[in-house]
Amino acid sequence: MTADEQAAMSLAERIVPEYVSNLKFMQTLDSLDVFELHQENDILVIKGNNANSMAAGLNHYLKNFCDVTVSWHAFDPVEYPEQMPKVDSVVRVEARTQERFFLNYCTYGYTMPWWKWEDWERLIDWMALNGVTMPLATTGQEAIWQKIWMEHGLSDEQVRSYFTGPAHLGWHRMCNIDGFDGPLPQGWIDSQVELQKRILERERELNMTPVLPAFSGHVPPQLHDIYPEANITKVKGWAGFPQENLCHFLSPMDPLFAQIQKEYLEAQTDLFGTDHIYGVDLFNEIEAPSWDPETLAAMSRGTYESMAAVDPEAKWLQMGWMFFYDQKHWTPEIIKAYLGAVPQGKVILLDYYLENTLVWKHTESFYGQPYILCYLGNFGGNTRLAGHFRQTGERVEDTYANGGDNLIGIGSTLEGFGVNQFMFEYMFDKAWKTGIADDQWISKLASRRLGRPETSAEEVWKTLCDSVYIRGSFSSQCPLTCGRPCLEGFWHWTAIHTERYDNAILVNAWKKLMETPSDRDSYRFDIVNLGTQALGNHFAVLRDELTAAYRAGDVEEVRAVGARMQELLDDIDALASCHPQLRLDKWISDAESFATSEEEKAYYARNARTIISTWGRKCNIRDYATRQWSGFVQSYCAPRWAKFVEELQACLEEGREYDQTAFFKWCESFEDNWAINGADIQYRQPSDPLTLSKSLAEKWFVK
């Protein structure tokens, strides 16, 4: 058995242990990624050119022959038929792309800051099953930076205070914020080193090429005191954070940049090895020190050359997000100069957000540099049904047909996992020549969520894909339940709740799915997921009734509608409690599990609460990463709405106008207290989701 065959078999033992005795993996000499399935009596033979392709072959079998969904969450069971279905004829599937990319710096904050090895092990298996070849791998880098900055003369306290808390490290790594919720505990820094070693070992075992970080110019402020002649500038700002949290940037044209790059890459290679692809993003959501094309070209050239001087095989991978995010500054002329300064083929771009903008169409396919088309799909780890199923497929096919020969892959740059896993599976299936049309794909999706073919379930999922999943995800996609209360619309750009579909369609789909019960965990999740969304959408109807009652001066109706709103929030909280994906207590307990003392336990819990509520404290992205989770709705969302209703009643009773500014000050105080000090949350015991869903559908949605 080759090493790749053993890696594929080990994955199968973790995912479908009861099938292992009837599985055989065979490595082929194909030069391109390909897998093949065929039956030899009771043995299913899965061939592939490497372990990654064989894993994708196993997943193709599980999805399309066994009606099995493998979740990216370790706590979700893998449920599969007792008897292995047979493959009647040879199935051969070739890859359409060389690379399949996955993850985002933000995912490490919105989803994975509290993960242990068992969580990562499942995700890596999920990535292999979905053919991912190029995962972003940023875990553990703080230990290297701690060593380097202390060697340059900073104290341990200065360095750990320069880092942020664990959930915010993604933005620290992107040169957005420093020091928030620091100092970072040493125990956390040390634990991540060992975790990263295991992550990289498993990813490489499954033929992935992890994208490790390199130096991007982000330095501690004290470095300017040590090197007063260095070209270090202060970043103008990010997300409204105060001066003490702003970052400092060392120009790639300064000799010190190349020195630090050498120190970092050598130390990282000693600790973690290298796969010669490095993630560096100089100006993520921040202004460059200059918008002169020649200066930016010199910075780009200097960055690449600093890596190539240490690793001649170095390739530079960068997000294309900044080209979309700041189109005012990143003009075609500047992008061309910036990319053209790097030797051809030595920089790989991620076309980051296909559901909004295909950047390749505005940049002559990135001026010939290789790129990967990516579906983003989730902002902030939000829990809303989001994704444009049909459009996603159309844009992928358009890019294959017209995006140029320098398209080398597809992938996903999700900020957080959210609740729409199937959209990411669909995207990765587009990397293979499966011959499965979209309508057939939807039918198989319905079967594997339910655990069996069922016409009515297929109709539900077709309705969802055609009438609910009709707009892509966008930043600030916050349920009204979780946004700060206001009389109409939404209070802030981070909390846009407007639906893009008729909620009655979702309600009917939810009800119809209840008519085809299953004992599958994936089915139970779908019932909870559709139900909490439908109920959350209905909350906006009650809010508008509340506003109408207030404007009519009807204090009794304000009181009555307010009571119904609290009842609905309580029901949403109860339904969300029925699945661990939608529970706050898991998020908090996972964070607390890193603690070695009561003080650290409080610290980690505070950091975990903060990012999903206030995000920071003195910043302008409150409610951005909020989630409709059980425990969160009850302790954070409901009290804000209760206070809002109370204030409207008082205004009518006292004959005064509602003062939104004063109410928002109260909200800010409440939110900060919840994030910093927590609340006495009475977590619910989960009930049967199907029974509860039927009751709530009958209660809130009259036929």
PEQUIQUI-V93528 format. One line per field, one symbol per residue. psi: psi as a letter, one per 30 degrees, with the letter a starting at -180 (. if undefined). A space follows every 10 residues. Layout:
# PEQUIQUI-V93528
psi=???
This chain:
# PEQUIQUI-V93528
psi=kleeeeeeee eeeeeieffe fgkkkkklgk flkklkklkj cgkjkjllfl eeeeeeeeee eeefffhkkj lfkffkljkl kekkkljflk kkklkflelj lklkefffef egfgkaeeee eeeeeeeeeg gkfikkigkg feeeeeeeee fgglleeeef felalefgfe fefghelkfk glkkkeeeee efeeeeeeee eeeeeggljk jlllkgfklk effeeeiffk iklkkelkgg klefgllkkk kffkffeeee eeeeeeeeee efakggkkkk jehjglklfk gkeeeeeeee eeeeeeeffe jfgkkjkkkg eeeeeifeei leeeeeeeef fkkkffkkkj jfiffekjff fgghhhhfkk lkkkkdfkkg glhkjkkjee eeeeeeeeee efflfgjfll akhkelebgh efeeeeefff flifgjleee eeeeeeefee glkjeeeeee eeeefffeig klllkgikke eflkklelbl flffhjfklg ljfeeeeeee eeeffillgk eeeeeeeeee eeeeeeefee eeeeeeeeee ffgjeeeeee eeeeeeeeee eeeeefffkf fhkeeeeeee efffkgleee eeeeeeeeee fgdfdbdilg hkgeglkikk eeeefeeeee eeeeeeeeee eeefhlkkje eeeeeeeeee eeeeeefali kjklkkajee eeeeeeeeef jk.
